[in-house]
């Protein structure tokens, strides 16, 4: 005759509901729709054969904007350097 071992919990024991997960574990089951879309990047030398005309136009516009941004940064750095050179120039 086999007998089942007695349960270690009484029949009227309270069962605690599972605690909500915190942090990344809580997000694991959800698609994060509110995340910003990744920025489009263009890699120099990239194969362009798979891009549409609209995608090429978009990349050209992005690169032209970046060239303008770099030009502005260069002007600011040049002006800053000129001001520093003028300040530290030896006076005769």
Secondary structure by P-SEA (a helix, b strand, c coil): ccccccccccccbbbbccccccccccccccccccccccccccccccccccccaaaaaaaaaaaaaaaaaaaaaaaaaaaaaaaaaaaacccc
